[in-house]
């Protein structure tokens, strides 16, 4: 029997914390595994607020390179290092993630930057329209497909189609209307879409 999958909205606010809301972060979990979709700068605060053990996060999937969607990753990684977690934090994002994330981490916590292993990140990039299967401990694996959407081009924005445990979860971070959303969401069990214009 397949364990149920739960989605927790840790943060769904804008970049400025309007209304006291935390920045984008969703936690997808079964009884034994957890991954995040986006990890805004306030994610670690949100995880603690909602009783999610940050050391139990397997991977972070990133929709695009804006701080309110990925600037929490260095803090999450350092939290795990401080707690003695040995396994790397998997990060899967659009093209540019492997170059930008280590730089961001170095700027946010300079004393750790001479020791990049302190962050212990395993970074992979997905290509648009190509499924990327991740070597996670989920019994049926985890496959991510990125669909380009309409947002600030320099951030390489994507909607993510995530296949896990026989379910399809589709999430689009910031976007205006884009026809790729139709393809991304086709046949999904759940489609979650932020709005930006």
C-alpha positions as CSV (number, residue, x, y, z in Angstrom):
1,X,0.0,0.0,0.0
2,X,1.3,3.4,-0.9
3,X,1.6,5.9,1.9
4,X,-0.5,9.1,1.5
5,X,1.3,12.2,0.3
6,X,0.6,15.5,2.1
7,X,1.3,19.0,0.9
8,X,1.8,21.7,3.6
9,X,1.9,25.3,2.6
10,X,4.7,26.7,4.8
11,X,4.8,30.0,3.0
12,X,2.8,31.6,0.3
13,X,3.5,35.3,0.6
14,X,5.2,37.7,-1.6
15,X,8.9,38.8,-1.4
16,X,8.0,41.5,1.1
17,X,6.2,39.5,3.7
18,X,2.9,41.4,3.1
19,X,0.3,40.6,5.7
20,X,2.9,38.8,7.8
21,X,3.0,35.8,5.3
22,X,6.2,33.8,4.9
23,X,7.8,33.5,1.5
24,X,7.1,30.6,-0.9
25,X,7.8,27.1,0.5
26,X,5.7,24.0,0.2
27,X,6.6,20.8,2.0
28,X,5.6,17.5,0.3
29,X,5.8,14.5,2.6
30,X,4.9,10.9,3.2
31,X,5.3,9.1,6.5
32,X,9.0,8.7,5.9
33,X,10.2,11.3,3.3
34,X,10.0,15.0,2.7
35,X,11.0,17.5,0.0
36,X,10.4,21.2,-0.5
37,X,9.1,23.0,-3.5
38,X,10.9,26.4,-3.3
39,X,12.6,27.6,-0.1
40,X,12.2,31.3,0.3
41,X,14.4,33.3,2.8
42,X,11.8,32.8,5.6
43,X,11.4,29.0,5.0
44,X,13.4,27.8,8.0
45,X,11.3,30.0,10.3
46,X,8.1,28.5,8.7
47,X,9.3,24.9,9.0
48,X,9.9,25.4,12.7
49,X,6.6,27.2,13.1
50,X,4.7,24.4,11.6
51,X,6.6,21.6,13.3
52,X,8.5,20.3,10.3
53,X,12.0,18.9,11.2
54,X,14.4,20.8,8.8
55,X,16.9,18.0,9.1
56,X,14.4,15.5,7.6
57,X,14.2,17.4,4.2
58,X,15.6,15.3,1.4
59,X,15.6,17.7,-1.5
60,X,14.5,21.2,-2.5
61,X,13.0,21.8,-6.0
62,X,13.4,25.3,-7.2
63,X,11.0,27.1,-9.7
64,X,13.2,30.1,-10.3
65,X,16.1,32.2,-9.1
66,X,14.4,34.9,-7.0
67,X,15.4,35.1,-3.3
68,X,11.8,34.7,-2.1
69,X,11.9,31.2,-3.8
70,X,15.5,30.0,-3.1
71,X,17.3,32.2,-0.6
72,X,16.4,29.9,2.3
73,X,18.5,27.0,1.0
74,X,21.8,28.2,2.5
75,X,20.2,28.6,5.9
76,X,18.6,25.2,5.7
77,X,21.9,23.6,4.7
78,X,23.8,25.2,7.5
79,X,21.0,24.1,10.0
80,X,21.5,20.6,8.8
81,X,25.3,20.9,9.1
82,X,25.0,22.2,12.7
83,X,22.7,19.3,13.6
84,X,25.3,16.8,12.2
85,X,23.3,15.6,9.2
86,X,25.8,13.9,6.9
87,X,23.7,13.3,3.8
88,X,23.8,16.2,1.3
89,X,20.8,18.4,0.8
90,X,19.6,17.8,-2.8
91,X,18.8,20.9,-4.8
92,X,17.2,20.7,-8.2
93,X,16.6,23.9,-10.1
94,X,16.7,25.6,-13.5
95,X,19.8,26.2,-15.5
96,X,22.0,28.6,-13.5
97,X,21.3,27.0,-10.1
98,X,24.7,25.3,-9.9
99,X,26.5,28.7,-10.4
100,X,24.2,31.0,-8.4
101,X,23.4,29.0,-5.3
102,X,27.0,28.6,-4.0
103,X,27.6,32.3,-4.6
104,X,24.5,33.2,-2.7
105,X,25.5,30.9,0.1
106,X,29.0,32.5,0.2
107,X,27.5,36.0,0.4
108,X,24.9,35.1,3.1
109,X,27.4,33.3,5.3
110,X,31.0,34.4,4.3
111,X,32.8,32.5,7.1
112,X,31.5,29.2,5.6
113,X,32.4,30.0,2.0
114,X,36.1,28.9,2.4
115,X,34.6,25.6,3.3
116,X,31.9,24.9,0.6
117,X,31.5,21.4,2.0
118,X,29.9,23.1,5.1
119,X,26.8,23.7,3.0
120,X,26.9,20.0,1.7
121,X,24.7,20.6,-1.3
122,X,24.1,18.2,-4.2
123,X,22.9,20.5,-7.0
124,X,21.3,19.3,-10.2
125,X,19.7,21.3,-12.9
126,X,16.6,20.4,-14.9
127,X,16.2,21.2,-18.6
128,X,13.0,22.6,-20.0
129,X,10.5,19.9,-21.1
130,X,12.9,17.0,-20.2
131,X,12.0,14.8,-17.2
132,X,14.7,14.6,-14.6
133,X,14.6,11.5,-12.4
134,X,16.1,12.0,-9.0
135,X,17.8,9.3,-7.0
136,X,15.8,9.7,-3.8
137,X,14.7,7.2,-1.2
138,X,11.1,7.5,-2.3
139,X,10.0,4.0,-3.2
140,X,8.9,4.9,-6.7
141,X,11.5,7.6,-7.2
142,X,10.8,11.3,-8.0
143,X,10.7,12.8,-11.5
144,X,10.6,16.5,-12.2
145,X,9.9,18.2,-15.5
146,X,10.3,22.0,-15.9
147,X,7.9,24.0,-18.1
148,X,9.1,27.6,-18.9
149,X,6.6,30.3,-17.7
150,X,6.3,34.0,-18.0
151,X,8.2,36.0,-15.3
152,X,11.5,37.8,-15.1
153,X,13.6,36.0,-17.8
154,X,16.9,36.4,-15.9
155,X,15.4,34.1,-13.1
156,X,14.8,31.2,-15.5
157,X,11.2,30.7,-14.3
158,X,9.5,27.3,-14.6
159,X,6.4,25.5,-13.5
160,X,7.3,22.1,-12.1
161,X,5.5,18.8,-12.9
162,X,6.5,16.4,-10.1
163,X,5.7,12.7,-10.3
164,X,6.0,10.8,-7.0
165,X,4.3,7.7,-5.6
166,X,2.0,7.4,-8.6
167,X,0.7,11.0,-8.1
168,X,1.3,14.1,-10.2
169,X,1.8,17.4,-8.4
170,X,2.2,20.6,-10.5
171,X,3.4,23.8,-9.0
172,X,4.1,27.1,-10.8
173,X,5.9,29.8,-8.9
174,X,5.5,33.4,-10.0
175,X,3.9,33.7,-13.5
176,X,1.6,35.6,-15.6
177,X,-0.6,33.6,-18.0
178,X,1.4,31.1,-20.1
179,X,0.2,28.4,-22.4
180,X,2.8,26.0,-20.9
181,X,0.7,25.9,-17.8
182,X,-1.9,23.8,-19.7
183,X,0.7,21.2,-20.7
184,X,2.3,21.1,-17.3
185,X,-1.0,20.6,-15.5
186,X,-2.5,18.0,-18.0
187,X,-3.7,15.0,-16.0
188,X,-2.3,16.3,-12.7
189,X,-3.7,15.2,-9.4
190,X,-3.3,18.7,-8.1
191,X,-2.2,22.0,-9.7
192,X,-1.0,24.8,-7.5
193,X,-0.3,28.1,-9.2
194,X,1.0,31.4,-7.8
195,X,0.0,34.5,-9.6
196,X,2.2,37.4,-10.7
197,X,1.6,40.0,-13.2
